[in-house]
Amino acid sequence: MKQITIIGNIGANAVRRVASDGKELMSFNVAVNQSNGTPVWFNCIGAFREKVFQYLVKGQCVCVMGDLSARVYNNAIDLGVNIDRIELCGSAPQAPSQQSEMQQ
């Protein structure tokens, strides 16, 4: 296996799944910008971790480390990371507070 570390932003809120063997998993996509500004997307999947799952929301910057996987799908390369370790980078994106909405 090839180990990889990526730092990027989550594209959509993480999803909780149950595998066929009953194991709980979490999955989400992370966009990593190349030097030319084009994003490369990674499909990240790993064991469900309740403490971090709630923070895996769209726009959150994360650092993901794990085994790299790649497969060809519809003439495109699908990159994936089997998560060994995950860290949150910076603060989570903030939704407008209800109070500021009421004042408008």
trRosetta pair geometry for C-beta under 8 A, 3 or more apart (Angstrom, degrees):
i j d omega theta_ij theta_ji phi_ij phi_ji
1 67 4.2 -42 -177 -135 130 117
1 68 7.4 149 -178 41 79 63
2 67 6.8 106 64 -156 46 65
2 68 4.6 -35 85 42 100 113
3 65 7.0 11 -175 -176 99 88
3 66 7.1 -146 -141 132 69 14
3 67 6.4 -51 -95 -94 52 49
3 68 7.2 129 -157 -10 5 91
3 84 7.9 -30 -131 11 101 143
4 65 7.2 -172 92 -142 45 52
4 66 6.8 -21 56 67 77 53
4 67 7.6 70 16 -172 87 13
4 68 4.3 76 -14 -60 128 109
4 81 6.2 -110 72 -110 115 108
5 63 6.7 1 -174 -176 95 94
5 64 7.3 168 -151 85 49 46
5 65 4.7 -11 -102 -99 81 87
6 30 6.0 130 116 107 129 139
6 32 5.2 -96 -164 -66 109 140
6 42 5.7 133 41 10 174 159
6 63 7.3 175 88 -150 43 50
6 64 5.3 -9 58 57 90 93
6 81 6.6 -126 15 -58 125 153
7 32 6.9 97 71 -116 45 104
7 61 7.0 22 180 -179 85 96
7 62 7.3 -160 -141 97 54 40
7 63 4.8 -15 -97 -100 87 78
7 64 7.9 171 -82 18 39 65
7 89 6.4 55 -153 -29 106 160
8 30 4.4 119 76 166 115 97
8 31 5.1 -159 169 84 130 42
8 32 3.9 -103 -68 -78 134 64
8 33 7.2 152 -122 -5 102 65
8 39 7.7 108 -153 -148 134 102
8 42 7.4 131 40 25 144 111
8 61 7.1 -140 130 -141 17 68
8 62 7.1 -19 66 57 54 73
9 30 6.8 154 75 -153 26 70
9 31 5.5 -19 62 55 81 94
9 59 5.8 -23 -170 -149 117 30
9 60 6.8 148 -149 74 69 32
9 61 5.5 -42 -90 -90 71 61
9 62 7.7 118 -118 15 25 76
10 13 7.5 65 141 -96 130 24
10 14 7.1 -59 -155 -51 142 80
10 28 5.3 -19 -144 160 109 133
10 29 7.0 115 -158 77 59 53
10 30 5.9 -42 -93 -97 51 70
10 56 6.0 153 -103 -174 162 71
10 57 6.6 134 82 93 141 24
10 58 5.8 -127 104 -113 95 29
10 59 6.6 -33 61 28 83 24
10 60 4.9 14 17 53 120 84
10 62 6.1 56 -47 0 97 121
11 28 7.4 166 43 174 76 83
11 29 4.2 -23 32 87 124 108
11 30 7.0 -156 -13 -92 88 18
11 31 5.6 97 -66 -26 101 104
11 41 6.9 5 -38 -129 147 111
11 58 6.6 -28 140 -127 23 84
12 28 6.9 -158 73 -146 66 85
12 29 6.5 43 27 37 87 102
12 58 5.3 -6 -121 -84 29 104
13 28 7.3 -98 142 -113 24 116
13 56 6.8 104 -161 111 55 74
13 57 5.1 -12 -105 -128 83 60
13 58 5.6 -53 -46 -28 63 84
14 26 5.1 16 171 -180 125 109
14 27 6.7 156 -157 76 78 30
14 28 4.0 -62 -100 -57 74 122
14 53 5.9 -129 88 -153 141 72
14 56 3.5 30 -20 108 130 128
14 57 7.5 -76 3 -69 82 37
15 26 6.9 156 77 -155 42 60
15 27 5.4 -23 59 61 93 84
15 28 6.9 153 11 -73 71 68
16 24 6.7 -14 -170 -170 96 101
16 25 7.5 149 -160 83 49 46
16 26 5.7 -29 -100 -99 58 77
16 48 6.0 52 -136 -117 92 126
16 53 6.8 35 -76 -157 104 142
17 24 7.4 150 82 -159 44 53
17 25 4.7 -24 68 68 94 96
17 26 7.2 158 19 -95 79 25
17 27 6.2 11 1 4 126 111
18 22 6.6 -19 -176 -145 103 33
18 23 7.2 154 -158 78 58 37
18 24 5.8 -32 -101 -100 69 60
18 25 7.3 163 -96 20 18 81
19 22 6.9 -35 73 35 76 19
19 23 4.5 1 38 57 120 90
19 24 7.8 -139 6 -70 83 13
19 25 5.7 75 -40 -16 99 121
23 47 7.1 -76 175 -120 112 81
24 47 7.2 66 86 -167 71 63
24 48 3.7 -45 125 11 104 140
25 45 5.9 10 176 -173 125 95
25 46 6.7 161 -152 88 82 22
25 47 6.5 -73 -110 -114 60 27
25 48 5.8 -137 -107 -44 6 85
26 45 7.3 176 87 -145 44 53
26 46 6.3 -18 57 65 84 71
26 47 7.6 15 16 111 87 24
26 48 4.9 114 -32 -107 93 65
26 49 6.9 -80 8 24 139 69
26 53 5.5 -144 -101 -110 151 103
26 56 6.9 108 163 48 135 163
27 43 6.8 2 -171 179 108 87
27 44 6.6 166 -150 89 58 55
27 45 4.3 -9 -101 -100 96 84
27 46 7.9 145 -84 17 57 54
28 44 5.6 -15 65 61 70 102
28 56 5.5 -147 -32 167 160 122
29 41 5.5 -7 -174 -168 115 106
29 42 6.8 154 -156 77 62 45
29 43 5.7 -32 -99 -100 79 57
29 44 7.0 159 -104 14 23 82
30 41 7.2 150 77 -153 41 56
30 42 4.9 -17 60 59 92 98
30 44 5.7 42 -6 -19 110 125
30 62 6.3 -100 -110 62 129 110
30 64 6.1 -165 -12 4 163 137
30 81 7.8 -15 32 23 125 133
31 39 4.0 -15 -168 -165 109 134
31 40 7.2 141 -156 66 57 37
31 41 5.5 -28 -96 -95 69 71
31 42 8.0 -180 -81 18 24 73
32 39 6.6 130 63 -156 34 73
32 40 5.1 -27 65 61 91 91
32 41 7.9 171 19 -86 72 23
32 42 6.7 34 -5 -8 111 112
33 37 6.1 -22 -166 -142 111 33
33 38 7.3 140 -151 73 65 27
33 39 5.4 -46 -91 -93 59 68
33 40 7.8 161 -101 14 12 73
34 37 7.0 -40 71 29 73 19
34 38 5.1 -7 39 63 116 79
34 39 7.3 -174 0 -99 80 17
34 40 6.1 80 -46 -22 100 104
40 79 6.9 19 164 32 103 151
41 79 7.0 153 94 53 55 103
42 64 7.4 -167 103 70 140 142
42 79 5.0 -61 -110 109 71 106
42 80 6.5 132 -170 -118 74 24
42 81 5.3 32 167 -11 125 108
43 78 6.7 -2 5 176 128 96
43 79 7.0 153 17 91 76 53
43 80 4.5 -34 69 -106 92 86
43 81 7.4 175 83 22 45 67
44 64 5.3 -80 -119 -151 143 163
44 66 7.6 121 -142 34 91 141
44 80 7.2 162 -82 -162 31 66
44 81 4.7 -14 -109 64 78 103
44 83 5.6 61 -178 -57 98 108
44 86 7.9 101 169 -95 142 123
45 80 6.8 -10 12 -170 102 114
45 81 7.5 159 26 82 59 56
45 82 6.3 -29 74 -113 83 56
45 83 6.6 -154 89 -1 29 97
46 49 7.6 -6 110 -12 111 106
46 66 6.9 -133 -80 -89 120 155
46 82 6.5 120 -86 -178 78 51
46 83 2.9 -61 -54 55 139 114
46 84 7.5 -141 -121 -41 132 21
46 86 7.1 -169 43 -30 157 123
47 83 7.5 -127 22 80 64 105
48 53 6.5 9 -164 -70 78 136
49 52 4.7 22 103 34 117 104
49 53 6.0 169 80 -37 59 88
49 86 7.6 -177 40 46 147 124
50 53 5.7 -49 -134 18 25 119
50 54 7.7 25 174 -20 56 97
51 54 7.8 -72 176 21 22 100
52 55 5.8 -70 -167 43 53 107
52 56 6.5 59 142 -38 81 103
52 86 6.1 124 161 91 160 122
52 88 7.2 -168 -144 -42 98 105
53 56 5.8 -54 -153 18 37 115
55 60 6.3 134 156 -134 77 160
55 88 5.6 -37 135 -90 141 141
55 92 5.7 -125 -153 -76 85 130
56 60 6.3 -134 -136 58 32 146
56 62 7.2 20 -118 -68 82 146
57 60 5.2 97 58 -23 66 118
57 92 6.0 59 45 -159 119 116
57 93 6.7 -124 103 43 114 99
58 93 7.1 -47 95 37 67 143
59 92 7.7 93 92 -171 96 61
59 93 3.8 25 99 -30 138 143
60 88 6.6 -52 175 -140 117 96
60 90 8.0 -176 -159 78 62 92
60 92 5.2 -23 -100 -122 105 74
60 93 6.4 -114 -64 -2 62 88
61 88 7.4 95 83 -174 65 59
61 89 3.9 -72 116 77 106 104
61 90 4.9 50 45 35 126 115
62 86 6.1 -14 -175 -167 118 97
62 87 6.8 151 -162 79 67 47
62 88 6.0 -44 -106 -111 74 46
62 89 6.1 -178 -97 10 16 93
63 86 7.1 155 83 -157 57 47
63 87 4.4 -6 56 59 105 99
63 89 5.6 95 -26 -46 92 115
64 81 5.5 102 132 113 126 156
64 83 5.9 -75 -160 -112 103 96
64 85 7.6 158 -157 88 42 56
64 86 5.3 -5 -109 -109 71 83
65 81 8.0 -157 158 -175 9 129
65 83 7.5 81 70 -150 46 61
65 84 5.5 -59 107 61 85 99
65 85 4.4 2 56 58 111 98
65 86 7.4 -158 26 -72 70 42
66 81 4.6 110 66 173 115 91
66 82 4.9 -152 161 83 127 51
66 83 4.6 -111 -54 -114 149 22
66 84 4.3 160 -101 -1 75 81
66 85 7.1 -180 -59 27 79 59
67 81 7.0 147 71 -157 43 55
67 82 4.4 -5 54 49 99 107
67 84 7.2 94 -17 -35 74 108
68 79 7.1 -35 -161 -162 92 91
68 80 7.4 133 -164 79 46 53
68 81 6.3 -26 -100 -100 52 69
69 79 7.4 142 81 -163 55 44
69 80 4.2 -20 65 67 102 103
69 81 7.3 -173 20 -77 82 22
69 82 6.4 68 -18 -24 117 97
70 77 5.7 -8 -168 -173 107 104
70 78 6.9 153 -155 77 52 53
70 79 5.5 -15 -102 -104 83 63
70 80 7.2 -176 -75 23 38 76
71 77 7.4 153 78 -153 29 58
71 78 5.1 -18 64 56 81 104
71 80 7.8 10 9 2 95 116
72 75 7.1 6 -178 -111 101 20
72 76 7.2 150 -155 73 62 29
72 77 6.0 -40 -98 -97 61 59
72 78 7.4 158 -112 10 10 85
73 76 6.0 -36 72 66 69 80
73 77 7.8 102 24 -133 75 14
73 78 4.6 25 15 -24 123 125
83 86 5.6 -7 -161 -48 128 107
88 92 7.5 -39 -163 -63 132 83
91 94 7.7 4 132 -44 116 96
94 97 7.9 -23 167 -46 111 80
96 100 5.5 -111 -176 75 94 120
96 101 5.7 104 128 -56 120 97
97 100 4.9 90 61 8 87 98
97 101 7.1 -152 96 -5 47 88
98 101 5.5 -57 -151 37 36 114
98 102 6.3 37 153 -23 69 105
99 102 5.8 -55 -151 32 32 111
99 103 6.7 30 153 -21 63 105
100 103 5.8 -52 -150 32 36 113
100 104 7.1 43 153 -30 63 100
101 104 6.1 -52 -159 20 34 113
